[in-house]
Amino acid sequence: MKEIFFDNAFFGIFISLIAFKLGKDIFNKFKLPILNPILVALVIILSIMKIFDIPTSYYNKGGDILGFFIAPATVCLAIPLYKELESLKKHYKIILIGSLVGSITAIVSVLALGKLLHIQDVILLSFVPKSITTPIGIEVSKLLGGIPAITVFAIMVTGITGNIFAPFMLKLFKIENAIAKGLGIGISSHAVGTSKAIEMGEVEGAMSALSIVIAGIITIFIAPIILKIIW
């Protein structure tokens, strides 16, 4: 009986869309950062699968279809980039330097903390691309010898964390420049964080979207080099 209801692509797609819709409704009602729609949706989906003892292979039949659209959806971030094209040209040096420093910091901090906590090497390598967008992060994980499934989880947690805590961290460190806000959010928490940057303003959203692309490209090239130097 379980196979009839759950062992099909429709189940994964349906439960994902419904869970996210409920997550958005809950967030819009209470307006609490911790009630991020993606986080709420994740809790709902995991709870249902646990209660009804549904294998992940059943969910993945639909989840993989939704996952296919991650890369095309990322391209939509070109819209705020186009709107702020002149600003991007004007501040390209700051953007490139900020993206480079941010990418290096993200990688080195993961490796340093992982070694300090004695995390298994393959797991640690899977965490290295945690701050870049999923399609690129998966390929970097494969390149480094990590486990893509763990990388996806790390990217998801990083994005949700950035989305929730970005406003607080900006206030804490008194960061008011729109370009700095966008770059910081995009480099540290990719597309999920960028959705928060877009809420802050067009400049923040454009800078965050641009930093996702730049940080992803930089990480592809520098991650293997950093590993050779300090691994």
N, C-alpha and C positions, 0 to 999 in steps of 0.2 A: 504493500500500500504506500509506503514512504517513497518508493521509486516513482510511482505514478505522479505524485504531487511535486516532488523536489528534484528528481533526476532529469532536468531539462534546462535549456537555456533561458526559458521564460522566467523561471524562479529567481535566478541570479539577478536578472535585469529588473524584475518587478520589485524584489525586496530592496535592492539598492536605491531605486528611485523613490519608493515610498519612505524608506528610512531617512533619506536626505531631505525629503519634503517635510517630514516630521521634525527633523533637526532644525530646518530653517524656521518653521513655525515656533518652535520652542525658543530659539534664539531671538526672534523678533518680538516675542512676548516678554521675555525677561531681560534682554539686552545685557547679559553677562558674558564676558569674554570666554570664560571657562566652558560655556555652552556653545562652543563652536559647532556649526552644523555638521561638519565632517566628523568631528569627534563623537557627537551625539549619534550620528548615523552608524558609526563603527560600533558603538556600544549596543545599539539596537540589533544590528545584524549578528554580532557575536552572541548576544543573549538568546536570540531566536534559534541560532544554529546549535547552541549548547543545550537549550531546553528540549528541543526536538531531536537532538543527537543526529544532526545533518552533516554528512561528510563534506569537507571542503571541496572535494572533486565535483560534487553536485553544484555548489555555488559557482565554482569557476567556469562552468559551461556558459553561464551568462555574464559573470564578472569579467572574463577574458574579452568578451565582445565589447563591453564598456571600456575596458583598458585599451583596446585598439584605438579609441578616439582621443587618448591622452595627447599623443603627438600632434594631431591636427588641431586640437583645442589650444595647444600652446601657441600655434601660429597666430591665433586671434589677438595675442598680445602685441602684434605689429600695429594694431589700431592706435593705441595711445602713443606708440613710438612715432608714428607718422604725424600725429597732432603736435608733438613737441620736437620735430626734426631740427628746427633752428637752434633750440636750446641744447640739443645733443651735439650739434656741430660746434657750438660755442664752448662747451665744457668737456670736449672729448678727452683731453689729457687727464683731467680729474677722474673721469669715468674709468679710463683704462687703468690708471694707477690704483684707484680704489678697488676695482675688480680684481686686480692682480694680488694686492695685499690681502684682501678679504679671502680669496681662494686659497692662498698659501696658509693663512691663519687657520682656516677651517680644516685643512688637511693635517697640519702639524699638531693642532690641538687634539684632534682625534687620536693620532698616533701616540702622542705623549700621555694622554689620559689612559688610553688602552694599555700601554706598557706599564703604567703605574698600577693599574688594577689587574694586571696579569691576564688580560683577555686573550683567548685563543687566537692565533695568527689569522686563520681563515675568517673568523668572525670580525676581527679588527679590520682586515682588508675590505670586508663588506661594508663597514661603516665609513670608509674614507670618502665615498661620493655622496654622503648624506645630505649635503647642502645644495646639490644641483638638481635640476629637473629630472623626473623619472626616466624618460627615454634615454637621455645621455648617461644618467647614473647607472642604469643597467649595463650599458656597454662598457663603462669604465670599470664596473665591478668585475665583469668577465675578463677584461684586460689585465686586471691586477690579480686575478685568481680568487676573487671573493664569491659569495653565494648571492645571486641576484635577488632571490626571494627575501633574504635578510636586508639587502640594500633597499628594496622597495619599502619594507617596514620602517627602516631608519629614515628614509626620505619622508615618509608620511608623518612620522612622529615629529621630525624636525620642522616640517611645514606647519603643522598644527600648532606646535609650540611657538613658532615665530608669529603666526597669525594672532595668537592669544596674547603674548607678552610684548610684542613690538611696541604698541603705544606706551606701555608702562616704562619700558627701557629707554625710549626716546625722551620721555619726561624726566626720568631719573638722571640721565646724563645731559639734560638740557640741550638736546639736539633739535634745532629749529629750522635749519636750512633744508629746503625741499629736496634738493639733489642728494644731500647726505642721507636723508631719511629713506628715499627710494633705493639708493645703492645698498645701504645697510640691510634693508629688509629683503631685497631681491637676492643678494649674495648669500645671505644666511638662511633664508627659508623659501627660496624658489617661488613657484607659481601660487602655492597656497598663501604664502606671505604676501605675494604681490596683490592678491585680491584685497588685502587690508590696505596696502599702499594706494590702490586705486580709490578706495573710500576716502583717503586723506586728501587726494587732489590729483589733477591730471599730470603735473610734473612728477610727483612722487610715483605715480603709477607707471609713467613712461620710463623713468630711470630704473625702477625695479624690474620692469619687463626687459629692458636692455641688458641689465646686469645678469639676468638669468642666462641669456645667450652667451655673453662674454665669459662669465664664470664657468659655464659648461665647457666651452672651448679651451679655456686656460687649464682647467682641471684635467682634461684629456692629455695635455702635453706635459704638465708639471708634476702630476701625481706619480708617474713612474720614476721621474728624476728625483723627487723628494724621497721616495722609498729607497732608491739606491744610495742616497747620501746618508740617511739617518736610520735605515732599517737594520 
